Structure formats: structure tokens, C-alpha cells
Amino acid sequence: MIGIVIIVANVIASYLGFRDDVFLDKYSFRVDEILVDKDYKRLVTLGFLHVSWAHLIFNMLTLYFFSSGIEAMLGETKFLLIYLSSLIGGNLFALFIHRNQSDYSSVGASGAISGIVFASIALFPGMQIGFFGLPFFIPSWVYGLLYVLYSIYGIKSQRDNTGHEAHLGGGLVGLLIALAMVPSSLTRNYLHVLLILIPSLVFIYLIITRPEFLLVDKPFQKAKGFQTFEDKYNSEKRNKEKELDKLLDKIGRKGMDSLTSKEKEKLKQLSKVK
């Protein structure tokens, strides 16, 4: 039932965000608001917001498919502990990675859901994972290893604004908490767990001891092609902020009366988002 309650909460909060950019902005993950304004609630509230119905539905279907097994095995309280710990842990890792990028922002429950998926990998070593629309399955540990490697690549390359950090951090938190709750799972699944943990821990060690490891020549240069939900959200947000800055610059140079009626209406809309 906790999984269903979380899904309902996500649908309600996301719907409010779809209708009101101010609401979405108020509760999204934004580095300056968390580090400077100490608005720590954003570390949790962003996990109940999404940028589109497709983003919401994909995340909630994933949560629905993976939540029942963990709830049945561990109970509702422990399930909720894994979910919230993965959400917060993943976002703290993202905050650490982006601590010097004041304009970075994100929304979505992916970090928490990654924690539930990785907890399932730890607790059910024989589980097979399928993909929507594809007629084959792969062992859960293979999926976990590929997911970790892809997340590391995404963080290191910085080719987009997708929340790879929250995904990786949330997944690892969920995995470790599940193993702490059911230590016998480690004896049955230790080799697969090590295959997932070793590259993750090496990567974390490198970014802590050698911060320059994450430096790239062109951070956040988006490759052409497919855009994820998070890419689209952050791209649109940056474009709106650029439009607002351009209008404010025009006002500063020529005065408010220099704006056309369309520009004044646009200023009113963009000011709400800012």
C-alpha cells in the first residue's frame, strides 16, 4: 500500500507542477536555493515532481513493478525507509557533484526508484529484468552493472543535464540498505553485488580525492539526438531565463515603454518562472 500511496502523491504533485510553473520551481532541486538559502526540503520535494505525463508514467510504472516484491518481503516501513533514503542520498550525491554549478536544477523520482530497483537486485538475485516492448530479459545484476557504468559515463562526460548522479547515488543507497536489512542476501549474491559496487566505489573515490577528474572541456554540451525528460526540462528552463534576461536588458537600456504588448505579456509569464 505504501507504494500505491507514493504513486498517488507523485501524480497529484506532478499535476500541480504541470499547471503552475511557480509551484514546480518552488519545490524543484536547485543548487543555490539548497546551499545558499538552506531550503533543504527541495531534497525531498523534487522527488514528487515530473516534467511531463510521459516522465511521470514511466517512473510510476517502474515503481509499481518493483515495489510489491520488496514490500512483501520487508514490510511497508522498511520499504518506505529504502525509498526515502535513496531519494535523499541520491540528491545529496547530486548536490555534491553540482555544488559549484549554481544554475543546475532537476526534478523527478528517478533516484528513489533506482534505489528500489537496486534493492530488488540485492534481495532477488535470480530476478530477470525486461524492457518495455522488447521480447527478451537479462539477469538483474547485468542490468545493475550496465546501469552503473552508464551513470558513471553520464556524470563524467557531462553531455547533458540528466540526473545521472541522483540515479547512481540513489541506486547504491538502496542496494546497501537492503543488504543491511537482509544480510543473508549478500552470501547468496556477493559476486554480483561486488561487480556493481567496485566500479561505483572506485569512481566515488576518484571524484572525492581528485576533483579535477570530473573536469571536461565543454561541460553540458548536449549531443545531438534523443533528449531525456530531464534534458528537456533543463533546456527549456535555461531558454526561459535567457529570454527574461534579454527583456530586462532592453528595459534597462530603453525603459519599460520600449516593450511591445507581446513582450510585456512574455515578461509577465517569465517573471513568474524566475
C-alpha positions in Angstrom: 0.0 0.0 0.0 2.9 2.4 0.6 3.9 2.0 -3.0 0.4 3.0 -4.1 0.4 6.0 -1.7 3.7 7.2 -3.2 2.4 6.8 -6.7 -0.8 8.8 -5.9 1.3 11.6 -4.2 3.5 11.8 -7.3 0.5 12.1 -9.6 -1.1 14.9 -7.5 2.1 16.9 -7.0 3.2 16.5 -10.6 -0.2 17.5 -11.9 0.1 20.7 -9.8 3.5 21.3 -11.3 2.2 20.8 -14.9 -0.4 23.5 -14.3 1.8 26.0 -12.4 5.5 26.8 -13.2 5.8 28.7 -9.9 4.8 25.6 -8.0 7.3 23.5 -10.0 10.1 25.9 -9.5 9.4 26.3 -5.7 9.9 22.6 -5.0 12.4 21.5 -7.6 16.1 20.8 -7.0 18.1 24.0 -7.4 21.7 24.2 -6.1 21.7 27.8 -4.9 18.4 27.5 -3.1 19.6 24.5 -1.2 23.2 25.6 -0.4 22.7 29.3 -0.1 19.1 29.7 1.1 19.2 26.4 3.1 15.9 25.3 1.5 16.6 21.6 2.3 13.0 20.4 1.7 13.9 20.5 -2.0 16.0 17.4 -1.5 12.7 15.5 -0.9 10.0 17.5 -2.7 11.8 17.3 -6.1 11.1 13.5 -6.0 7.4 14.1 -6.3 7.6 16.3 -9.4 7.9 15.5 -13.1 8.2 17.5 -16.3 5.6 15.7 -18.3 3.0 12.9 -18.2 5.4 10.6 -20.1 8.1 11.2 -17.5 5.6 10.6 -14.7 4.1 7.5 -16.2 7.4 5.8 -16.9 8.7 6.4 -13.4 5.5 5.3 -11.7 5.2 2.1 -13.8 8.8 1.2 -12.8 8.0 1.8 -9.2 4.8 -0.2 -9.4 6.5 -3.2 -10.9 9.4 -3.3 -8.4 7.7 -2.2 -5.2 5.4 -5.1 -4.5 8.2 -7.7 -4.0 10.2 -5.5 -1.6 7.1 -4.5 0.4 6.0 -8.2 0.7 9.5 -9.3 1.9 10.4 -6.4 4.1 7.2 -4.7 5.1 5.9 -1.2 4.5 8.1 0.6 7.0 11.4 -0.8 5.6 10.2 -0.2 2.1 9.5 3.4 2.9 12.9 3.7 4.6 14.7 2.4 1.4 12.6 4.7 -0.8 13.2 7.9 1.1 16.8 7.2 1.9 17.5 6.5 -1.7 15.7 9.8 -2.7 17.7 11.9 -0.2 21.0 10.0 -0.7 20.9 10.3 -4.4 20.1 14.0 -4.3 22.9 14.7 -1.8 25.3 13.0 -4.2 23.9 15.2 -7.0 24.4 18.2 -4.8 28.0 17.3 -4.1 28.7 16.8 -7.8 27.0 20.1 -8.8 27.9 22.2 -5.8 29.8 24.7 -7.9 27.1 24.9 -10.7 24.6 27.3 -9.2 22.2 27.2 -12.1 21.8 23.4 -12.1 18.2 22.2 -11.4 16.3 18.9 -11.7 13.0 17.1 -10.8 11.9 13.5 -10.7 11.7 10.4 -8.6 14.3 8.5 -10.5 16.9 8.5 -7.7 14.4 6.9 -5.2 13.2 4.5 -7.9 16.7 3.5 -8.7 17.1 2.7 -5.0 14.1 0.3 -5.1 15.4 -1.3 -8.3 18.8 -1.9 -6.9 17.3 -3.1 -3.6 15.4 -5.7 -5.7 18.7 -6.7 -7.4 20.2 -7.3 -3.9 17.3 -9.2 -2.5 16.3 -11.3 -5.5 19.5 -12.4 -7.3 17.6 -14.7 -9.7 15.3 -11.9 -10.9 15.2 -11.2 -14.7 14.6 -7.7 -16.0 12.7 -6.9 -19.2 12.3 -3.7 -21.2 9.1 -2.2 -22.5 8.3 -3.5 -25.9 11.4 -5.8 -26.2 10.9 -9.6 -26.2 13.9 -10.5 -24.0 15.1 -10.4 -20.4 18.5 -10.0 -18.8 19.7 -11.0 -15.3 19.1 -8.2 -12.8 22.8 -8.0 -11.9 23.7 -7.4 -15.5 21.2 -4.6 -15.7 22.6 -3.2 -12.4 26.2 -3.3 -13.7 25.3 -1.7 -17.1 23.2 1.0 -15.3 26.2 1.8 -13.0 28.6 2.1 -16.0 26.2 4.2 -18.0 25.6 6.5 -15.0 29.4 6.9 -14.4 29.8 7.7 -18.1 27.0 10.3 -17.9 28.5 12.0 -14.9 32.0 12.0 -16.3 31.1 13.2 -19.8 28.6 15.9 -18.7 27.0 15.7 -22.1 23.5 16.5 -20.8 21.7 17.6 -17.7 20.2 14.2 -16.9 20.4 13.4 -13.2 22.9 10.6 -13.5 24.3 11.5 -10.1 20.9 11.0 -8.3 20.4 7.8 -10.2 23.7 6.3 -9.2 23.6 7.6 -5.6 20.1 6.5 -5.1 20.7 3.1 -6.5 23.7 2.5 -4.3 21.9 3.6 -1.2 19.0 1.3 -1.9 21.4 -1.6 -2.6 23.3 -1.1 0.7 20.3 -0.6 2.9 18.6 -3.7 1.5 21.7 -5.8 2.2 21.9 -4.3 5.7 18.3 -5.4 6.3 18.8 -8.9 4.9 22.5 -9.8 5.3 21.9 -13.3 4.1 21.3 -11.9 0.6 24.9 -10.9 0.4 26.1 -14.5 0.9 23.8 -15.7 -2.0 24.6 -12.7 -4.2 28.1 -11.5 -3.1 29.8 -11.8 -6.5 27.1 -9.9 -8.4 27.0 -7.2 -5.7 30.7 -6.8 -5.9 30.5 -6.3 -9.6 28.1 -3.4 -9.1 29.9 -1.9 -6.1 33.5 -2.0 -7.1 33.3 0.4 -10.2 30.9 2.6 -8.2 33.2 2.9 -5.2 36.3 3.4 -7.3 34.5 6.2 -9.2 33.4 7.9 -5.9 36.9 7.6 -4.5 38.3 9.3 -7.6 35.9 12.3 -7.6 36.5 12.9 -3.9 40.3 12.6 -3.9 40.8 14.1 -7.4 38.1 16.7 -8.1 39.7 17.5 -11.4 38.7 14.1 -12.6 35.2 15.5 -13.4 36.6 18.5 -15.4 35.7 18.4 -19.1 36.5 20.9 -21.9 32.8 21.6 -22.7 30.6 20.8 -19.8 26.9 20.4 -20.5 27.4 20.4 -24.3 24.3 18.4 -25.4 24.9 15.8 -28.1 22.5 15.8 -31.0 19.8 13.2 -30.9 17.5 11.9 -28.2 16.7 14.1 -25.3 15.6 12.7 -21.9 12.8 14.2 -19.9 15.4 15.9 -17.6 17.3 17.2 -20.7 14.1 18.9 -22.0 13.2 20.4 -18.6 16.6 22.0 -18.0 17.0 23.1 -21.6 13.6 24.9 -21.6 14.4 26.4 -18.2 17.6 27.9 -19.4 15.9 29.3 -22.6 13.2 31.0 -20.5 15.9 32.6 -18.2 17.8 33.8 -21.3 14.5 35.3 -22.7 13.8 37.1 -19.4 17.4 38.4 -19.2 17.1 39.8 -22.7 13.8 41.6 -21.9 15.3 43.1 -18.6 18.3 44.3 -20.5 16.0 46.1 -23.0 14.1 47.7 -20.2 17.4 48.8 -18.6 18.5 50.4 -21.8 15.3 51.9 -23.2 12.7 51.8 -20.4 9.5 49.8 -19.9 7.7 51.7 -22.6 10.0 50.3 -25.2 8.4 46.8 -24.9 5.7 45.8 -27.2 2.4 44.4 -25.9 3.6 40.8 -26.7 6.9 41.4 -24.9 5.1 42.8 -21.8 2.9 39.7 -21.7 6.0 37.5 -22.1 7.8 39.4 -19.3 4.8 38.8 -17.0 4.9 35.0 -17.7 8.7 34.6 -17.4 8.8 36.6 -14.2 6.6 34.0 -12.5 9.1 31.3 -13.5 12.1 33.3 -12.4 
